[in-house]
Amino acid sequence: MIFHYRAGGDFAENGVPAERMAEIDTRYADALLGLLLQRGDPALDRDRPPSERAVGCCRDATVLFLALARAKGMQARIPPVVTSIDPNGGPSRPVDVSRALSLAAPGYQLGLSALRHQG
């Protein structure tokens, strides 16, 4: 569902217009899902060509995974701070993703456990 802006390959070769690079700043699960549902067949359980994926990074794949797992009734958590890598070669910096996750699934507390099914 995510075309990685650095590891996915050349944008043009994959049919992803360069102006979509701004999607890397989308961050929130509802907005990412909105982008995906607008492109091609709206089903989320299918292989998507890069041109129909949202441009993002591992953070975005994690946010989507957590939102989908929670929608299925699973307790899905990550630590609230992860590291962001500067695409221009600068130093890594901590990024607080707790706001993005709380908007994706209000009422969930963030913790260190990875994935645990409720029930």
Jmol script that loads the backbone (N, CA, C; Angstrom):
load data "model"
ATOM      1  N   MET A   1       0.808  -1.195   0.000  1.00  0.00           N
ATOM      2  CA  MET A   1       0.000   0.000   0.000  1.00  0.00           C
ATOM      3  C   MET A   1       0.855   1.265   0.000  1.00  0.00           C
ATOM      4  N   ILE A   2       2.134   1.126   0.352  1.00  0.00           N
ATOM      5  CA  ILE A   2       3.040   2.281   0.418  1.00  0.00           C
ATOM      6  C   ILE A   2       4.149   2.131  -0.614  1.00  0.00           C
ATOM      7  N   PHE A   3       4.371   3.162  -1.393  1.00  0.00           N
ATOM      8  CA  PHE A   3       5.528   3.241  -2.281  1.00  0.00           C
ATOM      9  C   PHE A   3       6.580   4.021  -1.513  1.00  0.00           C
ATOM     10  N   HIS A   4       7.647   3.335  -1.098  1.00  0.00           N
ATOM     11  CA  HIS A   4       8.671   3.977  -0.268  1.00  0.00           C
ATOM     12  C   HIS A   4       9.406   5.037  -1.091  1.00  0.00           C
ATOM     13  N   TYR A   5       9.421   6.244  -0.591  1.00  0.00           N
ATOM     14  CA  TYR A   5       9.974   7.371  -1.344  1.00  0.00           C
ATOM     15  C   TYR A   5      11.466   7.261  -1.595  1.00  0.00           C
ATOM     16  N   ARG A   6      12.181   6.420  -0.836  1.00  0.00           N
ATOM     17  CA  ARG A   6      13.616   6.244  -1.062  1.00  0.00           C
ATOM     18  C   ARG A   6      13.963   4.854  -1.572  1.00  0.00           C
ATOM     19  N   ALA A   7      13.299   3.836  -1.065  1.00  0.00           N
ATOM     20  CA  ALA A   7      13.671   2.463  -1.413  1.00  0.00           C
ATOM     21  C   ALA A   7      12.802   1.862  -2.513  1.00  0.00           C
ATOM     22  N   GLY A   8      11.755   2.559  -2.934  1.00  0.00           N
ATOM     23  CA  GLY A   8      10.831   2.004  -3.922  1.00  0.00           C
ATOM     24  C   GLY A   8      11.306   2.078  -5.355  1.00  0.00           C
ATOM     25  N   GLY A   9      12.374   2.801  -5.601  1.00  0.00           N
ATOM     26  CA  GLY A   9      12.867   2.947  -6.961  1.00  0.00           C
ATOM     27  C   GLY A   9      12.520   4.304  -7.529  1.00  0.00           C
ATOM     28  N   ASP A  10      12.836   4.466  -8.783  1.00  0.00           N
ATOM     29  CA  ASP A  10      12.603   5.730  -9.473  1.00  0.00           C
ATOM     30  C   ASP A  10      11.098   6.004  -9.604  1.00  0.00           C
ATOM     31  N   PHE A  11      10.695   7.213  -9.269  1.00  0.00           N
ATOM     32  CA  PHE A  11       9.286   7.570  -9.353  1.00  0.00           C
ATOM     33  C   PHE A  11       8.747   7.380 -10.766  1.00  0.00           C
ATOM     34  N   ALA A  12       9.406   7.992 -11.752  1.00  0.00           N
ATOM     35  CA  ALA A  12       8.920   7.947 -13.140  1.00  0.00           C
ATOM     36  C   ALA A  12       8.868   6.518 -13.666  1.00  0.00           C
ATOM     37  N   GLU A  13       9.887   5.721 -13.385  1.00  0.00           N
ATOM     38  CA  GLU A  13       9.913   4.331 -13.854  1.00  0.00           C
ATOM     39  C   GLU A  13       8.777   3.504 -13.263  1.00  0.00           C
ATOM     40  N   ASN A  14       8.256   3.921 -12.116  1.00  0.00           N
ATOM     41  CA  ASN A  14       7.169   3.203 -11.444  1.00  0.00           C
ATOM     42  C   ASN A  14       5.808   3.851 -11.660  1.00  0.00           C
ATOM     43  N   GLY A  15       5.743   4.848 -12.520  1.00  0.00           N
ATOM     44  CA  GLY A  15       4.466   5.494 -12.824  1.00  0.00           C
ATOM     45  C   GLY A  15       3.952   6.401 -11.730  1.00  0.00           C
ATOM     46  N   VAL A  16       4.847   6.874 -10.869  1.00  0.00           N
ATOM     47  CA  VAL A  16       4.450   7.757  -9.770  1.00  0.00           C
ATOM     48  C   VAL A  16       4.914   9.177 -10.124  1.00  0.00           C
ATOM     49  N   PRO A  17       3.982  10.104 -10.345  1.00  0.00           N
ATOM     50  CA  PRO A  17       4.383  11.473 -10.689  1.00  0.00           C
ATOM     51  C   PRO A  17       5.206  12.110  -9.562  1.00  0.00           C
ATOM     52  N   ALA A  18       6.241  12.844  -9.935  1.00  0.00           N
ATOM     53  CA  ALA A  18       7.134  13.481  -8.954  1.00  0.00           C
ATOM     54  C   ALA A  18       6.383  14.409  -8.012  1.00  0.00           C
ATOM     55  N   GLU A  19       5.316  15.052  -8.482  1.00  0.00           N
ATOM     56  CA  GLU A  19       4.568  15.978  -7.612  1.00  0.00           C
ATOM     57  C   GLU A  19       3.872  15.257  -6.458  1.00  0.00           C
ATOM     58  N   ARG A  20       3.791  13.940  -6.509  1.00  0.00           N
ATOM     59  CA  ARG A  20       3.202  13.195  -5.396  1.00  0.00           C
ATOM     60  C   ARG A  20       4.180  12.995  -4.249  1.00  0.00           C
ATOM     61  N   MET A  21       5.415  13.448  -4.397  1.00  0.00           N
ATOM     62  CA  MET A  21       6.412  13.339  -3.320  1.00  0.00           C
ATOM     63  C   MET A  21       5.886  13.978  -2.034  1.00  0.00           C
ATOM     64  N   ALA A  22       5.048  14.998  -2.154  1.00  0.00           N
ATOM     65  CA  ALA A  22       4.492  15.679  -0.975  1.00  0.00           C
ATOM     66  C   ALA A  22       3.646  14.735  -0.117  1.00  0.00           C
ATOM     67  N   GLU A  23       3.212  13.594  -0.666  1.00  0.00           N
ATOM     68  CA  GLU A  23       2.424  12.636   0.117  1.00  0.00           C
ATOM     69  C   GLU A  23       3.214  12.094   1.307  1.00  0.00           C
ATOM     70  N   ILE A  24       4.538  12.209   1.279  1.00  0.00           N
ATOM     71  CA  ILE A  24       5.365  11.724   2.387  1.00  0.00           C
ATOM     72  C   ILE A  24       4.968  12.407   3.695  1.00  0.00           C
ATOM     73  N   ASP A  25       4.344  13.559   3.620  1.00  0.00           N
ATOM     74  CA  ASP A  25       3.937  14.301   4.816  1.00  0.00           C
ATOM     75  C   ASP A  25       2.493  14.019   5.233  1.00  0.00           C
ATOM     76  N   THR A  26       1.843  13.041   4.627  1.00  0.00           N
ATOM     77  CA  THR A  26       0.437  12.745   4.947  1.00  0.00           C
ATOM     78  C   THR A  26       0.287  12.286   6.394  1.00  0.00           C
ATOM     79  N   ARG A  27       1.022  11.292   6.828  1.00  0.00           N
ATOM     80  CA  ARG A  27       1.167  10.827   8.206  1.00  0.00           C
ATOM     81  C   ARG A  27      -0.023  10.162   8.882  1.00  0.00           C
ATOM     82  N   TYR A  28      -1.256  10.571   8.656  1.00  0.00           N
ATOM     83  CA  TYR A  28      -2.388  10.042   9.419  1.00  0.00           C
ATOM     84  C   TYR A  28      -3.091   8.916   8.671  1.00  0.00           C
ATOM     85  N   ALA A  29      -3.510   7.892   9.416  1.00  0.00           N
ATOM     86  CA  ALA A  29      -4.104   6.699   8.818  1.00  0.00           C
ATOM     87  C   ALA A  29      -5.321   7.027   7.965  1.00  0.00           C
ATOM     88  N   ASP A  30      -6.214   7.875   8.460  1.00  0.00           N
ATOM     89  CA  ASP A  30      -7.419   8.172   7.677  1.00  0.00           C
ATOM     90  C   ASP A  30      -7.079   8.858   6.360  1.00  0.00           C
ATOM     91  N   ALA A  31      -6.085   9.725   6.356  1.00  0.00           N
ATOM     92  CA  ALA A  31      -5.679  10.401   5.127  1.00  0.00           C
ATOM     93  C   ALA A  31      -4.978   9.427   4.170  1.00  0.00           C
ATOM     94  N   LEU A  32      -4.127   8.544   4.707  1.00  0.00           N
ATOM     95  CA  LEU A  32      -3.456   7.542   3.873  1.00  0.00           C
ATOM     96  C   LEU A  32      -4.480   6.597   3.245  1.00  0.00           C
ATOM     97  N   LEU A  33      -5.439   6.142   4.039  1.00  0.00           N
ATOM     98  CA  LEU A  33      -6.485   5.269   3.511  1.00  0.00           C
ATOM     99  C   LEU A  33      -7.308   5.993   2.454  1.00  0.00           C
ATOM    100  N   GLY A  34      -7.568   7.275   2.661  1.00  0.00           N
ATOM    101  CA  GLY A  34      -8.296   8.065   1.664  1.00  0.00           C
ATOM    102  C   GLY A  34      -7.573   8.098   0.328  1.00  0.00           C
ATOM    103  N   LEU A  35      -6.252   8.289   0.371  1.00  0.00           N
ATOM    104  CA  LEU A  35      -5.462   8.275  -0.867  1.00  0.00           C
ATOM    105  C   LEU A  35      -5.569   6.916  -1.563  1.00  0.00           C
ATOM    106  N   LEU A  36      -5.440   5.848  -0.791  1.00  0.00           N
ATOM    107  CA  LEU A  36      -5.487   4.506  -1.370  1.00  0.00           C
ATOM    108  C   LEU A  36      -6.844   4.193  -1.989  1.00  0.00           C
ATOM    109  N   LEU A  37      -7.897   4.604  -1.320  1.00  0.00           N
ATOM    110  CA  LEU A  37      -9.241   4.299  -1.807  1.00  0.00           C
ATOM    111  C   LEU A  37      -9.604   5.084  -3.057  1.00  0.00           C
ATOM    112  N   GLN A  38      -8.885   6.181  -3.325  1.00  0.00           N
ATOM    113  CA  GLN A  38      -9.124   6.995  -4.526  1.00  0.00           C
ATOM    114  C   GLN A  38      -8.432   6.419  -5.754  1.00  0.00           C
ATOM    115  N   ARG A  39      -7.506   5.495  -5.582  1.00  0.00           N
ATOM    116  CA  ARG A  39      -6.655   5.035  -6.684  1.00  0.00           C
ATOM    117  C   ARG A  39      -6.990   3.606  -7.083  1.00  0.00           C
ATOM    118  N   GLY A  40      -7.553   3.465  -8.259  1.00  0.00           N
ATOM    119  CA  GLY A  40      -7.857   2.137  -8.774  1.00  0.00           C
ATOM    120  C   GLY A  40      -8.952   1.463  -7.970  1.00  0.00           C
ATOM    121  N   ASP A  41      -8.980   0.142  -8.017  1.00  0.00           N
ATOM    122  CA  ASP A  41      -9.940  -0.647  -7.255  1.00  0.00           C
ATOM    123  C   ASP A  41      -9.750  -0.333  -5.774  1.00  0.00           C
ATOM    124  N   PRO A  42     -10.816   0.061  -5.070  1.00  0.00           N
ATOM    125  CA  PRO A  42     -10.638   0.489  -3.674  1.00  0.00           C
ATOM    126  C   PRO A  42     -10.334  -0.633  -2.680  1.00  0.00           C
ATOM    127  N   ALA A  43     -10.370  -1.885  -3.097  1.00  0.00           N
ATOM    128  CA  ALA A  43     -10.091  -2.985  -2.168  1.00  0.00           C
ATOM    129  C   ALA A  43      -8.685  -2.855  -1.592  1.00  0.00           C
ATOM    130  N   LEU A  44      -8.554  -3.091  -0.304  1.00  0.00           N
ATOM    131  CA  LEU A  44      -7.252  -2.991   0.355  1.00  0.00           C
ATOM    132  C   LEU A  44      -6.491  -4.319   0.358  1.00  0.00           C
ATOM    133  N   ASP A  45      -7.146  -5.400  -0.005  1.00  0.00           N
ATOM    134  CA  ASP A  45      -6.515  -6.715   0.056  1.00  0.00           C
ATOM    135  C   ASP A  45      -6.024  -7.202  -1.311  1.00  0.00           C
ATOM    136  N   ARG A  46      -5.514  -6.317  -2.106  1.00  0.00           N
ATOM    137  CA  ARG A  46      -5.018  -6.685  -3.431  1.00  0.00           C
ATOM    138  C   ARG A  46      -3.618  -6.125  -3.639  1.00  0.00           C
ATOM    139  N   ASP A  47      -2.884  -6.717  -4.564  1.00  0.00           N
ATOM    140  CA  ASP A  47      -1.591  -6.150  -4.940  1.00  0.00           C
ATOM    141  C   ASP A  47      -1.846  -4.861  -5.705  1.00  0.00           C
ATOM    142  N   ARG A  48      -1.074  -3.857  -5.389  1.00  0.00           N
ATOM    143  CA  ARG A  48      -1.212  -2.563  -6.057  1.00  0.00           C
ATOM    144  C   ARG A  48       0.066  -2.227  -6.788  1.00  0.00           C
ATOM    145  N   PRO A  49      -0.057  -1.756  -8.034  1.00  0.00           N
ATOM    146  CA  PRO A  49       1.148  -1.257  -8.690  1.00  0.00           C
ATOM    147  C   PRO A  49       1.609   0.006  -7.963  1.00  0.00           C
ATOM    148  N   PRO A  50       2.891   0.348  -8.042  1.00  0.00           N
ATOM    149  CA  PRO A  50       3.392   1.540  -7.342  1.00  0.00           C
ATOM    150  C   PRO A  50       2.576   2.808  -7.613  1.00  0.00           C
ATOM    151  N   SER A  51       2.067   2.950  -8.820  1.00  0.00           N
ATOM    152  CA  SER A  51       1.311   4.159  -9.165  1.00  0.00           C
ATOM    153  C   SER A  51       0.014   4.297  -8.377  1.00  0.00           C
ATOM    154  N   GLU A  52      -0.473   3.203  -7.772  1.00  0.00           N
ATOM    155  CA  GLU A  52      -1.715   3.241  -6.995  1.00  0.00           C
ATOM    156  C   GLU A  52      -1.466   3.204  -5.492  1.00  0.00           C
ATOM    157  N   ARG A  53      -0.213   3.268  -5.088  1.00  0.00           N
ATOM    158  CA  ARG A  53       0.130   3.271  -3.670  1.00  0.00           C
ATOM    159  C   ARG A  53       0.305   4.708  -3.192  1.00  0.00           C
ATOM    160  N   ALA A  54       0.255   4.893  -1.890  1.00  0.00           N
ATOM    161  CA  ALA A  54       0.564   6.197  -1.292  1.00  0.00           C
ATOM    162  C   ALA A  54       2.079   6.300  -1.158  1.00  0.00           C
ATOM    163  N   VAL A  55       2.629   7.465  -1.433  1.00  0.00           N
ATOM    164  CA  VAL A  55       4.066   7.684  -1.257  1.00  0.00           C
ATOM    165  C   VAL A  55       4.318   7.882   0.224  1.00  0.00           C
ATOM    166  N   GLY A  56       5.260   7.126   0.768  1.00  0.00           N
ATOM    167  CA  GLY A  56       5.537   7.229   2.189  1.00  0.00           C
ATOM    168  C   GLY A  56       6.812   6.510   2.557  1.00  0.00           C
ATOM    169  N   CYS A  57       6.859   6.059   3.798  1.00  0.00           N
ATOM    170  CA  CYS A  57       8.031   5.352   4.312  1.00  0.00           C
ATOM    171  C   CYS A  57       7.546   4.308   5.320  1.00  0.00           C
ATOM    172  N   CYS A  58       8.493   3.726   6.054  1.00  0.00           N
ATOM    173  CA  CYS A  58       8.141   2.682   7.015  1.00  0.00           C
ATOM    174  C   CYS A  58       7.174   3.196   8.083  1.00  0.00           C
ATOM    175  N   ARG A  59       7.289   4.458   8.439  1.00  0.00           N
ATOM    176  CA  ARG A  59       6.362   5.041   9.416  1.00  0.00           C
ATOM    177  C   ARG A  59       4.929   4.918   8.924  1.00  0.00           C
ATOM    178  N   ASP A  60       4.708   5.191   7.645  1.00  0.00           N
ATOM    179  CA  ASP A  60       3.359   5.153   7.090  1.00  0.00           C
ATOM    180  C   ASP A  60       2.827   3.724   7.010  1.00  0.00           C
ATOM    181  N   ALA A  61       3.694   2.783   6.645  1.00  0.00           N
ATOM    182  CA  ALA A  61       3.285   1.383   6.635  1.00  0.00           C
ATOM    183  C   ALA A  61       2.907   0.936   8.047  1.00  0.00           C
ATOM    184  N   THR A  62       3.652   1.404   9.046  1.00  0.00           N
ATOM    185  CA  THR A  62       3.363   1.064  10.444  1.00  0.00           C
ATOM    186  C   THR A  62       2.040   1.659  10.893  1.00  0.00           C
ATOM    187  N   VAL A  63       1.808   2.917  10.567  1.00  0.00           N
ATOM    188  CA  VAL A  63       0.546   3.575  10.946  1.00  0.00           C
ATOM    189  C   VAL A  63      -0.640   2.843  10.317  1.00  0.00           C
ATOM    190  N   LEU A  64      -0.522   2.476   9.038  1.00  0.00           N
ATOM    191  CA  LEU A  64      -1.607   1.734   8.389  1.00  0.00           C
ATOM    192  C   LEU A  64      -1.808   0.362   9.027  1.00  0.00           C
ATOM    193  N   PHE A  65      -0.703  -0.343   9.278  1.00  0.00           N
ATOM    194  CA  PHE A  65      -0.809  -1.660   9.902  1.00  0.00           C
ATOM    195  C   PHE A  65      -1.508  -1.564  11.257  1.00  0.00           C
ATOM    196  N   LEU A  66      -1.101  -0.602  12.074  1.00  0.00           N
ATOM    197  CA  LEU A  66      -1.702  -0.463  13.396  1.00  0.00           C
ATOM    198  C   LEU A  66      -3.188  -0.132  13.300  1.00  0.00           C
ATOM    199  N   ALA A  67      -3.547   0.761  12.399  1.00  0.00           N
ATOM    200  CA  ALA A  67      -4.950   1.134  12.246  1.00  0.00           C
ATOM    201  C   ALA A  67      -5.783  -0.066  11.785  1.00  0.00           C
ATOM    202  N   LEU A  68      -5.260  -0.842  10.840  1.00  0.00           N
ATOM    203  CA  LEU A  68      -5.991  -2.008  10.345  1.00  0.00           C
ATOM    204  C   LEU A  68      -6.075  -3.100  11.409  1.00  0.00           C
ATOM    205  N   ALA A  69      -4.992  -3.326  12.137  1.00  0.00           N
ATOM    206  CA  ALA A  69      -5.008  -4.331  13.208  1.00  0.00           C
ATOM    207  C   ALA A  69      -6.009  -3.940  14.283  1.00  0.00           C
ATOM    208  N   ARG A  70      -6.015  -2.669  14.643  1.00  0.00           N
ATOM    209  CA  ARG A  70      -6.958  -2.201  15.667  1.00  0.00           C
ATOM    210  C   ARG A  70      -8.392  -2.307  15.192  1.00  0.00           C
ATOM    211  N   ALA A  71      -8.622  -2.057  13.904  1.00  0.00           N
ATOM    212  CA  ALA A  71      -9.980  -2.187  13.358  1.00  0.00           C
ATOM    213  C   ALA A  71     -10.463  -3.630  13.432  1.00  0.00           C
ATOM    214  N   LYS A  72      -9.530  -4.581  13.479  1.00  0.00           N
ATOM    215  CA  LYS A  72      -9.863  -6.000  13.610  1.00  0.00           C
ATOM    216  C   LYS A  72      -9.901  -6.447  15.078  1.00  0.00           C
ATOM    217  N   GLY A  73      -9.785  -5.493  16.004  1.00  0.00           N
ATOM    218  CA  GLY A  73      -9.891  -5.812  17.415  1.00  0.00           C
ATOM    219  C   GLY A  73      -8.601  -6.231  18.087  1.00  0.00           C
ATOM    220  N   MET A  74      -7.479  -6.020  17.437  1.00  0.00           N
ATOM    221  CA  MET A  74      -6.191  -6.395  18.025  1.00  0.00           C
ATOM    222  C   MET A  74      -5.579  -5.190  18.735  1.00  0.00           C
ATOM    223  N   GLN A  75      -4.905  -5.445  19.840  1.00  0.00           N
ATOM    224  CA  GLN A  75      -4.140  -4.392  20.486  1.00  0.00           C
ATOM    225  C   GLN A  75      -2.813  -4.294  19.748  1.00  0.00           C
ATOM    226  N   ALA A  76      -2.592  -3.211  19.065  1.00  0.00           N
ATOM    227  CA  ALA A  76      -1.369  -3.033  18.294  1.00  0.00           C
ATOM    228  C   ALA A  76      -0.699  -1.751  18.763  1.00  0.00           C
ATOM    229  N   ARG A  77       0.558  -1.872  19.166  1.00  0.00           N
ATOM    230  CA  ARG A  77       1.263  -0.716  19.738  1.00  0.00           C
ATOM    231  C   ARG A  77       2.697  -0.668  19.247  1.00  0.00           C
ATOM    232  N   ILE A  78       3.238   0.535  19.258  1.00  0.00           N
ATOM    233  CA  ILE A  78       4.667   0.748  19.025  1.00  0.00           C
ATOM    234  C   ILE A  78       5.140   1.776  20.035  1.00  0.00           C
ATOM    235  N   PRO A  79       6.437   1.862  20.276  1.00  0.00           N
ATOM    236  CA  PRO A  79       6.917   2.943  21.145  1.00  0.00           C
ATOM    237  C   PRO A  79       6.547   4.289  20.533  1.00  0.00           C
ATOM    238  N   PRO A  80       6.250   5.298  21.332  1.00  0.00           N
ATOM    239  CA  PRO A  80       5.802   6.579  20.782  1.00  0.00           C
ATOM    240  C   PRO A  80       6.880   7.385  20.083  1.00  0.00           C
ATOM    241  N   VAL A  81       8.140   6.994  20.160  1.00  0.00           N
ATOM    242  CA  VAL A  81       9.189   7.731  19.469  1.00  0.00           C
ATOM    243  C   VAL A  81       9.972   6.763  18.592  1.00  0.00           C
ATOM    244  N   VAL A  82      10.100   7.118  17.334  1.00  0.00           N
ATOM    245  CA  VAL A  82      10.904   6.353  16.390  1.00  0.00           C
ATOM    246  C   VAL A  82      11.915   7.302  15.774  1.00  0.00           C
ATOM    247  N   THR A  83      12.826   6.764  14.980  1.00  0.00           N
ATOM    248  CA  THR A  83      13.850   7.596  14.370  1.00  0.00           C
ATOM    249  C   THR A  83      13.504   7.880  12.919  1.00  0.00           C
ATOM    250  N   SER A  84      13.697   9.115  12.506  1.00  0.00           N
ATOM    251  CA  SER A  84      13.503   9.515  11.123  1.00  0.00           C
ATOM    252  C   SER A  84      14.862   9.730  10.486  1.00  0.00           C
ATOM    253  N   ILE A  85      15.032   9.219   9.274  1.00  0.00           N
ATOM    254  CA  ILE A  85      16.292   9.391   8.562  1.00  0.00           C
ATOM    255  C   ILE A  85      16.144  10.546   7.583  1.00  0.00           C
ATOM    256  N   ASP A  86      17.057  11.479   7.636  1.00  0.00           N
ATOM    257  CA  ASP A  86      17.038  12.634   6.740  1.00  0.00           C
ATOM    258  C   ASP A  86      17.401  12.170   5.331  1.00  0.00           C
ATOM    259  N   PRO A  87      16.504  12.373   4.329  1.00  0.00           N
ATOM    260  CA  PRO A  87      16.790  11.927   2.968  1.00  0.00           C
ATOM    261  C   PRO A  87      17.964  12.661   2.327  1.00  0.00           C
ATOM    262  N   ASN A  88      18.376  13.779   2.911  1.00  0.00           N
ATOM    263  CA  ASN A  88      19.499  14.550   2.378  1.00  0.00           C
ATOM    264  C   ASN A  88      20.825  14.180   3.041  1.00  0.00           C
ATOM    265  N   GLY A  89      20.820  13.108   3.825  1.00  0.00           N
ATOM    266  CA  GLY A  89      22.053  12.638   4.448  1.00  0.00           C
ATOM    267  C   GLY A  89      22.381  13.281   5.778  1.00  0.00           C
ATOM    268  N   GLY A  90      21.476  14.099   6.303  1.00  0.00           N
ATOM    269  CA  GLY A  90      21.711  14.731   7.595  1.00  0.00           C
ATOM    270  C   GLY A  90      21.519  13.743   8.727  1.00  0.00           C
ATOM    271  N   PRO A  91      21.625  14.209   9.955  1.00  0.00           N
ATOM    272  CA  PRO A  91      21.492  13.302  11.104  1.00  0.00           C
ATOM    273  C   PRO A  91      20.058  12.797  11.270  1.00  0.00           C
ATOM    274  N   SER A  92      19.942  11.605  11.844  1.00  0.00           N
ATOM    275  CA  SER A  92      18.629  11.080  12.175  1.00  0.00           C
ATOM    276  C   SER A  92      18.057  11.903  13.317  1.00  0.00           C
ATOM    277  N   ARG A  93      16.746  11.931  13.410  1.00  0.00           N
ATOM    278  CA  ARG A  93      16.120  12.694  14.480  1.00  0.00           C
ATOM    279  C   ARG A  93      14.917  11.918  15.006  1.00  0.00           C
ATOM    280  N   PRO A  94      14.608  12.082  16.289  1.00  0.00           N
ATOM    281  CA  PRO A  94      13.430  11.388  16.820  1.00  0.00           C
ATOM    282  C   PRO A  94      12.149  12.037  16.311  1.00  0.00           C
ATOM    283  N   VAL A  95      11.140  11.223  16.076  1.00  0.00           N
ATOM    284  CA  VAL A  95       9.845  11.700  15.606  1.00  0.00           C
ATOM    285  C   VAL A  95       8.787  11.137  16.531  1.00  0.00           C
ATOM    286  N   ASP A  96       7.914  11.972  17.046  1.00  0.00           N
ATOM    287  CA  ASP A  96       6.835  11.518  17.918  1.00  0.00           C
ATOM    288  C   ASP A  96       5.648  11.135  17.042  1.00  0.00           C
ATOM    289  N   VAL A  97       5.342   9.838  16.979  1.00  0.00           N
ATOM    290  CA  VAL A  97       4.227   9.388  16.157  1.00  0.00           C
ATOM    291  C   VAL A  97       2.964   9.168  16.981  1.00  0.00           C
ATOM    292  N   SER A  98       2.981   9.474  18.262  1.00  0.00           N
ATOM    293  CA  SER A  98       1.821   9.195  19.106  1.00  0.00           C
ATOM    294  C   SER A  98       0.593   9.979  18.655  1.00  0.00           C
ATOM    295  N   ARG A  99       0.773  11.185  18.148  1.00  0.00           N
ATOM    296  CA  ARG A  99      -0.375  11.972  17.689  1.00  0.00           C
ATOM    297  C   ARG A  99      -1.009  11.303  16.473  1.00  0.00           C
ATOM    298  N   ALA A 100      -0.198  10.859  15.524  1.00  0.00           N
ATOM    299  CA  ALA A 100      -0.731  10.191  14.341  1.00  0.00           C
ATOM    300  C   ALA A 100      -1.487   8.933  14.740  1.00  0.00           C
ATOM    301  N   LEU A 101      -0.944   8.162  15.675  1.00  0.00           N
ATOM    302  CA  LEU A 101      -1.580   6.926  16.084  1.00  0.00           C
ATOM    303  C   LEU A 101      -2.846   7.176  16.885  1.00  0.00           C
ATOM    304  N   SER A 102      -2.848   8.193  17.725  1.00  0.00           N
ATOM    305  CA  SER A 102      -4.042   8.449  18.514  1.00  0.00           C
ATOM    306  C   SER A 102      -5.173   8.950  17.623  1.00  0.00           C
ATOM    307  N   LEU A 103      -4.843   9.673  16.550  1.00  0.00           N
ATOM    308  CA  LEU A 103      -5.887  10.092  15.625  1.00  0.00           C
ATOM    309  C   LEU A 103      -6.395   8.915  14.806  1.00  0.00           C
ATOM    310  N   ALA A 104      -5.516   7.962  14.523  1.00  0.00           N
ATOM    311  CA  ALA A 104      -5.916   6.793  13.752  1.00  0.00           C
ATOM    312  C   ALA A 104      -6.825   5.886  14.570  1.00  0.00           C
ATOM    313  N   ALA A 105      -6.594   5.802  15.856  1.00  0.00           N
ATOM    314  CA  ALA A 105      -7.378   4.922  16.713  1.00  0.00           C
ATOM    315  C   ALA A 105      -7.542   5.565  18.079  1.00  0.00           C
ATOM    316  N   PRO A 106      -8.479   6.507  18.212  1.00  0.00           N
ATOM    317  CA  PRO A 106      -8.662   7.206  19.488  1.00  0.00           C
ATOM    318  C   PRO A 106      -8.905   6.237  20.639  1.00  0.00           C
ATOM    319  N   GLY A 107      -8.348   6.559  21.781  1.00  0.00           N
ATOM    320  CA  GLY A 107      -8.576   5.758  22.968  1.00  0.00           C
ATOM    321  C   GLY A 107      -7.539   4.686  23.226  1.00  0.00           C
ATOM    322  N   TYR A 108      -6.652   4.433  22.288  1.00  0.00           N
ATOM    323  CA  TYR A 108      -5.615   3.433  22.503  1.00  0.00           C
ATOM    324  C   TYR A 108      -4.414   4.077  23.161  1.00  0.00           C
ATOM    325  N   GLN A 109      -3.848   3.367  24.111  1.00  0.00           N
ATOM    326  CA  GLN A 109      -2.630   3.825  24.757  1.00  0.00           C
ATOM    327  C   GLN A 109      -1.433   3.221  24.044  1.00  0.00           C
ATOM    328  N   LEU A 110      -0.397   4.016  23.846  1.00  0.00           N
ATOM    329  CA  LEU A 110       0.811   3.510  23.220  1.00  0.00           C
ATOM    330  C   LEU A 110       1.669   2.816  24.254  1.00  0.00           C
ATOM    331  N   GLY A 111       2.338   1.769  23.864  1.00  0.00           N
ATOM    332  CA  GLY A 111       3.212   1.047  24.763  1.00  0.00           C
ATOM    333  C   GLY A 111       4.300   0.339  23.997  1.00  0.00           C
ATOM    334  N   LEU A 112       5.060  -0.494  24.671  1.00  0.00           N
ATOM    335  CA  LEU A 112       6.176  -1.170  24.043  1.00  0.00           C
ATOM    336  C   LEU A 112       5.810  -2.523  23.453  1.00  0.00           C
ATOM    337  N   SER A 113       4.645  -3.058  23.774  1.00  0.00           N
ATOM    338  CA  SER A 113       4.293  -4.353  23.209  1.00  0.00           C
ATOM    339  C   SER A 113       4.002  -4.210  21.731  1.00  0.00           C
ATOM    340  N   ALA A 114       4.333  -5.224  20.972  1.00  0.00           N
ATOM    341  CA  ALA A 114       4.177  -5.135  19.522  1.00  0.00           C
ATOM    342  C   ALA A 114       2.720  -5.383  19.132  1.00  0.00           C
ATOM    343  N   LEU A 115       2.265  -6.607  19.243  1.00  0.00           N
ATOM    344  CA  LEU A 115       0.921  -6.938  18.812  1.00  0.00           C
ATOM    345  C   LEU A 115       0.348  -8.008  19.726  1.00  0.00           C
ATOM    346  N   ARG A 116      -0.804  -7.773  20.255  1.00  0.00           N
ATOM    347  CA  ARG A 116      -1.420  -8.761  21.131  1.00  0.00           C
ATOM    348  C   ARG A 116      -2.921  -8.751  20.865  1.00  0.00           C
ATOM    349  N   HIS A 117      -3.477  -9.908  20.562  1.00  0.00           N
ATOM    350  CA  HIS A 117      -4.900 -10.008  20.277  1.00  0.00           C
ATOM    351  C   HIS A 117      -5.687  -9.892  21.573  1.00  0.00           C
ATOM    352  N   GLN A 118      -6.744  -9.088  21.532  1.00  0.00           N
ATOM    353  CA  GLN A 118      -7.621  -8.992  22.699  1.00  0.00           C
ATOM    354  C   GLN A 118      -8.533 -10.206  22.698  1.00  0.00           C
ATOM    355  N   GLY A 119      -8.571 -10.885  23.798  1.00  0.00           N
ATOM    356  CA  GLY A 119      -9.563 -11.901  23.810  1.00  0.00           C
ATOM    357  C   GLY A 119      -9.210 -13.194  24.314  1.00  0.00           C
TER     358      GLY A 119
END
end "model"
wireframe off; spacefill off
backbone 0.3
color backbone group
